[in-house]
Every structure is written in structure tokens, then in C-alpha cells.
Amino acid sequence: MKFTPSYVSHEAISSLRAYTPSTSSTVINGTLDGFKTIFRAEGASGLWRGLNVTLVAALPSTVIYYVGYDVLRSKLKVYGANNKNFDIYSPLLAGCIARSISATIISPLELTRTIMQSSSSMQLSVVTSGLKQLIKTDGLRTLWAGLLPTLWRDVPFSAAYWFGYEQISSMLTHEYDTGAKSFTTTFVSGALSGSIAAVLTNPFDVAKTARQVALNNNNGFGNLPAAGSFNPQTSASNVKVTSIIRNIIANEGWAGLYTGLAPRLIKIAPACAIMITSYEFGKSLFIK
């Protein structure tokens, strides 16, 4: 699978972002200190907690997302052939639709991954058992408890990413008069557009993590504090994204919405570059 190295190499970053110390006295100061804290507490394996679930979700999510975008983009190009403005902005629409579909399908696995990363002692079998209990209590809708925050984060991210990617790659291709996207052009365009999109959508990522970790905390997956300053006094599955964001701003100020931005950028910039380059390369092989 072309995209597996990207998921494997960046799973440690995801584990750090979702990690909460086992004791309230443990303070994490920065990204590197976070890696050291997890390593000391759980060993190297703690940095890749949830990798098995990530890999299970990676293939269908990536296929649906990238192929979906390509198909939609082609259809929209035909539709907007005589409208230049529509063609420029069609990547936003194609990216939004493709990500909405893939996020909805993969949401249960994403919830499972977040729960595993948020608890130091959770094995997949235990998490699965806990999820079954949640379904008995609250119904199947529990598996999509984090979908709305995910859509709030991923749909704008996809819109910004694909618009940025198409514009940057087109600009670089024209600037260097290559006539076609080169490896370097694709890689740089993916990294830059991914970074810009990550900065713009980080508040929604903070809200998503807070909600899913709070759901974990409220339903017996471990005695863990919620991400950021979000205090889940009510059931996490009933809390709106806007309420979570207001809570974070009230407790930490606007800076709280950019908690975890550094590790997210470290993860997303190379991940976006690797994935789009791999996809474009693989697509070119099939076309040939």
C-alpha cells in the first residue's frame, strides 16, 4: 500500500497529540518533552499506540478520498469548461464532498483509534468490548459521536488543501515551464498546501480531540482529563462543536485553539507531501 509509510511514520505524532498523562502532576513542555514522557511511561510501543486501527482505516479512507476527489474534479471540469471562475474553485467543492463521504464511512474506526491513543492501558480487545457496551447503552449512533467535529475540521481542511494544491502546483509548473507536474512540484505543493490548511483548521481539530477524549473519559475508558481545557460536565456526545470552542477560549484564550499545532504541522506537512506524490506517481503508471 503506497500510503502506509506515511501513516506509520506519523502515528507517533498522533499518539502525542491525544496523549494524557496518567498523573495530574505530570507536565508536558513541548513536542520533544511529550515524546520523552510517553517513551519513559510506556516504552517505544506507546508512540505507535493505535497503529493497527489506523492501518485498517487508512486503505479505505485514502482510496475513497483520493479517487473520489479525482472523479469529482473531472466531472466538475467538464461542467465548468466554459466558466473559468467555476473551474478555479471546483477543487474546493470536490474536496469537500470526497472528504465528507470518506469521513462518514471511517468515523467508527477513527473514534476507536482516538480512544486507544488516549489511554495508556487499552488493548484493542478491551476497546472493542467497551465499544460494544456503548452501542448497547446508546445505540449505533455512538460510533459517530465524533463525526461532526471531524467534518468541521476535515471538510474545511480538504477545501483549503485542494484549492491550495491546485493553485501552487499550477503556479510552480508555469514558473518553471515544465509542462507537467514534476516530483518536486508535487511534493512541495502538497507540503505547503497541507501546512496552510492545518493552520486554518487547527481550532476544529482541538475541538474534535477534546470531544472524543471526553467521550472516552465519560464512558469508562480510563480516568483521563479531556484535551485542552474542555470540561465535559455533560455527555460528550451531546456537546456542540461551538460550545467546546467557547469553553476552550474561556479557559485558555484564543491561543488554546492552537494547542498541538506544532506536532500537527510536523505530521501533516510531510504526510500530505508523501501521499499526494505517491498518488500522482501511481496514477501516472496506470495512465501509461
C-alpha positions as CSV (number, residue, x, y, z in Angstrom):
1,M,0.0,0.0,0.0
2,K,1.6,3.3,-1.2
3,F,0.3,5.3,1.7
4,T,1.2,3.0,4.6
5,P,4.7,4.5,5.3
6,S,3.1,7.9,5.8
7,Y,0.7,6.6,8.4
8,V,3.3,4.5,10.2
9,S,5.9,7.3,10.4
10,H,3.4,9.9,11.7
11,E,1.4,7.7,14.1
12,A,3.8,8.8,16.9
13,I,2.7,12.4,16.3
14,S,-1.0,11.4,16.6
15,S,-0.2,9.5,19.8
16,L,1.5,12.6,21.3
17,R,-1.4,14.8,20.4
18,A,-4.0,12.5,22.0
19,Y,-1.8,11.5,25.0
20,T,-2.9,12.5,28.5
21,P,-0.5,11.8,31.5
22,S,-1.5,9.1,34.0
23,T,-0.9,11.5,36.9
24,S,-2.1,15.1,37.2
25,S,1.4,16.2,38.4
26,T,3.0,15.2,35.0
27,V,3.5,18.3,32.9
28,I,4.5,18.1,29.2
29,N,6.5,21.0,27.9
30,G,6.6,20.9,24.2
31,T,6.7,18.3,21.5
32,L,10.1,16.7,22.3
33,D,9.3,16.5,26.0
34,G,6.0,14.8,25.1
35,F,7.8,12.1,23.2
36,K,10.2,11.6,26.1
37,T,7.3,11.4,28.6
38,I,5.4,8.8,26.6
39,F,8.6,6.8,26.0
40,R,9.5,6.7,29.7
41,A,6.0,5.8,30.7
42,E,5.1,3.2,28.1
43,G,8.2,2.5,26.0
44,A,8.6,2.8,22.3
45,S,5.4,1.0,21.6
46,G,3.4,3.8,23.3
47,L,4.4,6.1,20.4
48,W,2.6,3.9,17.9
49,R,-0.5,3.0,20.0
50,G,-3.5,2.7,17.7
51,L,-1.4,2.0,14.7
52,N,-3.2,-1.3,13.9
53,V,-6.6,0.6,13.8
54,T,-5.0,3.4,11.8
55,L,-3.8,1.0,9.1
56,V,-7.2,-0.7,8.9
57,A,-8.8,2.7,8.3
58,A,-6.0,4.0,6.1
59,L,-6.7,2.0,3.0
60,P,-10.5,2.5,2.5
61,S,-10.2,6.2,3.7
62,T,-7.4,7.0,1.3
63,V,-9.0,5.2,-1.7
64,I,-12.4,6.8,-1.2
65,Y,-10.9,10.3,-0.6
66,Y,-8.4,10.5,-3.4
67,V,-10.3,8.5,-6.0
68,G,-13.5,10.4,-5.0
69,Y,-11.7,13.7,-5.5
70,D,-10.3,12.8,-8.8
71,V,-13.6,11.6,-10.2
72,L,-15.5,14.7,-8.9
73,R,-12.8,17.0,-10.1
74,S,-13.0,15.5,-13.6
75,K,-16.8,15.8,-13.7
76,L,-16.7,19.4,-12.4
77,K,-14.1,20.3,-15.0
78,V,-16.5,19.2,-17.8
79,Y,-19.3,21.1,-16.1
80,G,-17.3,24.3,-15.7
81,A,-15.5,24.1,-19.1
82,N,-16.9,27.4,-20.2
83,N,-16.7,29.1,-16.8
84,K,-13.1,29.9,-15.7
85,N,-14.1,31.0,-12.2
86,F,-16.0,27.8,-11.5
87,D,-13.0,25.7,-12.6
88,I,-10.7,27.6,-10.3
89,Y,-12.9,26.9,-7.3
90,S,-14.1,23.4,-8.2
91,P,-11.3,21.8,-6.1
92,L,-12.9,23.2,-3.0
93,L,-16.3,21.5,-3.8
94,A,-14.7,18.2,-4.9
95,G,-12.5,18.1,-1.8
96,C,-15.4,18.8,0.5
97,I,-17.7,16.1,-1.0
98,A,-14.9,13.5,-1.1
99,R,-13.8,14.1,2.5
100,S,-17.4,14.1,3.8
101,I,-18.1,10.7,2.3
102,S,-14.8,9.1,3.5
103,A,-15.0,10.7,7.0
104,T,-18.6,9.4,7.5
105,I,-17.6,5.8,6.5
106,I,-14.4,5.8,8.6
107,S,-15.7,7.6,11.7
108,P,-16.1,4.5,13.9
109,L,-12.5,3.4,13.3
110,E,-11.3,7.0,13.9
111,L,-13.2,7.0,17.3
112,T,-11.6,3.7,18.2
113,R,-8.1,5.0,17.3
114,T,-8.5,8.1,19.4
115,I,-9.7,6.1,22.4
116,M,-6.7,3.7,22.1
117,Q,-4.2,6.7,21.9
118,S,-5.8,8.4,24.9
119,S,-5.5,5.5,27.3
120,S,-2.2,4.0,28.3
121,S,-3.5,0.6,29.2
122,M,-6.1,0.0,26.4
123,Q,-5.7,-3.1,24.2
124,L,-7.8,-3.4,21.0
125,S,-9.8,-6.3,22.6
126,V,-10.7,-4.2,25.6
127,V,-11.6,-1.1,23.5
128,T,-13.8,-3.3,21.3
129,S,-15.5,-4.7,24.4
130,G,-16.1,-1.1,25.6
131,L,-17.5,0.0,22.3
132,K,-19.9,-2.9,22.3
133,Q,-21.1,-1.8,25.7
134,L,-21.5,1.8,24.4
135,I,-23.6,0.5,21.5
136,K,-25.8,-1.4,23.9
137,T,-26.3,1.7,26.0
138,D,-26.6,4.5,23.5
139,G,-27.1,2.7,20.2
140,L,-25.1,2.7,17.0
141,R,-25.0,6.5,16.8
142,T,-22.3,6.4,19.5
143,L,-19.8,5.2,16.8
144,W,-20.4,8.5,15.0
145,A,-20.1,10.6,18.2
146,G,-17.0,12.4,16.8
147,L,-18.2,12.8,13.2
148,L,-19.5,16.4,13.4
149,P,-16.2,17.7,14.9
150,T,-14.4,15.6,12.3
151,L,-16.4,17.2,9.5
152,W,-15.9,20.7,11.0
153,R,-12.1,20.0,10.8
154,D,-11.7,17.8,7.7
155,V,-14.1,19.5,5.2
156,P,-12.6,23.0,5.5
157,F,-9.1,21.3,5.6
158,S,-9.9,19.5,2.3
159,A,-11.3,22.6,0.7
160,A,-8.2,24.7,1.6
161,Y,-5.8,21.8,0.8
162,W,-7.0,21.0,-2.7
163,F,-7.5,24.7,-3.6
164,G,-4.0,25.4,-2.4
165,Y,-2.5,22.3,-4.0
166,E,-4.0,23.0,-7.4
167,Q,-3.0,26.7,-7.3
168,I,0.5,26.2,-6.0
169,S,1.3,23.3,-8.3
170,S,-0.1,25.2,-11.3
171,M,2.0,28.2,-10.4
172,L,5.2,26.2,-9.9
173,T,4.6,24.3,-13.2
174,H,4.1,27.5,-15.1
175,E,7.0,29.3,-13.3
176,Y,9.5,26.6,-14.2
177,D,7.8,25.8,-17.6
178,T,7.9,22.1,-17.0
179,G,4.6,21.5,-18.9
180,A,3.7,18.8,-16.3
181,K,3.8,18.3,-12.6
182,S,7.2,17.0,-11.6
183,F,8.1,15.1,-8.4
184,T,9.5,18.2,-6.8
185,T,6.5,20.4,-7.8
186,T,4.0,17.8,-6.4
187,F,5.9,17.2,-3.2
188,V,6.4,20.9,-2.4
189,S,2.8,21.8,-3.4
190,G,1.5,19.0,-1.1
191,A,3.6,20.1,1.9
192,L,2.8,23.8,1.5
193,S,-0.9,23.4,1.0
194,G,-1.2,20.9,3.8
195,S,0.6,23.3,6.2
196,I,-1.7,26.2,5.3
197,A,-4.8,24.1,5.7
198,A,-3.6,22.7,9.0
199,V,-3.1,26.2,10.5
200,L,-6.5,27.3,9.3
201,T,-8.4,24.3,10.7
202,N,-6.5,23.6,13.9
203,P,-9.2,25.0,16.2
204,F,-11.6,22.4,14.8
205,D,-9.0,19.7,15.4
206,V,-8.7,20.7,19.0
207,A,-12.5,20.6,19.4
208,K,-12.6,17.1,17.8
209,T,-9.9,15.7,20.0
210,A,-11.5,17.3,23.1
211,R,-14.9,15.7,22.3
212,Q,-13.6,12.2,21.6
213,V,-11.3,12.2,24.6
214,A,-14.1,13.5,26.8
215,L,-16.4,10.7,25.5
216,N,-13.6,8.3,26.5
217,N,-13.5,9.8,29.9
218,N,-17.2,9.8,30.5
219,N,-17.7,6.2,29.4
220,G,-15.3,4.2,31.4
221,F,-12.3,4.0,29.1
222,G,-10.0,5.4,31.7
223,N,-9.7,8.2,34.2
224,L,-8.4,10.8,31.7
225,P,-8.7,14.6,31.5
226,A,-10.2,16.0,28.3
227,A,-7.9,17.5,25.7
228,G,-7.2,21.2,26.2
229,S,-9.3,22.8,28.9
230,F,-12.7,21.3,27.9
231,N,-14.5,20.1,31.0
232,P,-17.2,17.6,30.0
233,Q,-19.9,18.3,32.6
234,T,-22.5,16.9,30.2
235,S,-22.4,13.9,28.0
236,A,-19.7,14.5,25.3
237,S,-21.9,13.1,22.6
238,N,-24.4,15.9,23.2
239,V,-21.9,18.8,23.3
240,K,-21.8,21.0,20.2
241,V,-18.5,21.9,18.5
242,T,-19.2,25.6,19.0
243,S,-19.7,25.0,22.8
244,I,-16.4,23.2,23.0
245,I,-14.6,26.0,21.2
246,R,-16.2,28.6,23.5
247,N,-15.2,26.6,26.5
248,I,-11.6,26.4,25.4
249,I,-11.5,30.2,24.6
250,A,-13.0,30.9,28.1
251,N,-10.4,28.8,29.9
252,E,-7.2,29.3,27.8
253,G,-7.9,32.2,25.5
254,W,-7.6,32.2,21.7
255,A,-4.2,30.5,22.0
256,G,-6.0,27.4,23.3
257,L,-7.4,26.8,19.9
258,Y,-3.9,26.3,18.6
259,T,-2.9,23.7,21.2
260,G,-1.0,20.9,19.4
261,L,-0.3,23.0,16.2
262,A,3.4,22.2,16.2
263,P,3.1,18.4,16.2
264,R,0.1,18.6,13.8
265,L,2.3,20.6,11.3
266,I,5.2,18.1,11.8
267,K,2.7,15.3,10.9
268,I,0.7,16.9,8.2
269,A,3.3,18.7,6.0
270,P,5.3,15.5,5.2
271,A,2.2,13.3,5.2
272,C,0.4,15.5,2.6
273,A,3.6,15.7,0.5
274,I,4.2,11.9,0.6
275,M,0.6,10.9,0.0
276,I,-0.1,13.2,-3.0
277,T,3.3,12.4,-4.6
278,S,2.6,8.7,-4.2
279,Y,-0.9,9.1,-5.6
280,E,0.2,11.1,-8.6
281,F,3.1,8.7,-9.3
282,G,0.8,5.7,-9.1
283,K,-1.8,7.3,-11.2
284,S,0.8,8.1,-13.9
285,L,1.9,4.5,-14.0
286,F,-1.7,3.3,-14.7
287,I,-2.2,6.0,-17.3
288,K,1.0,4.9,-19.1
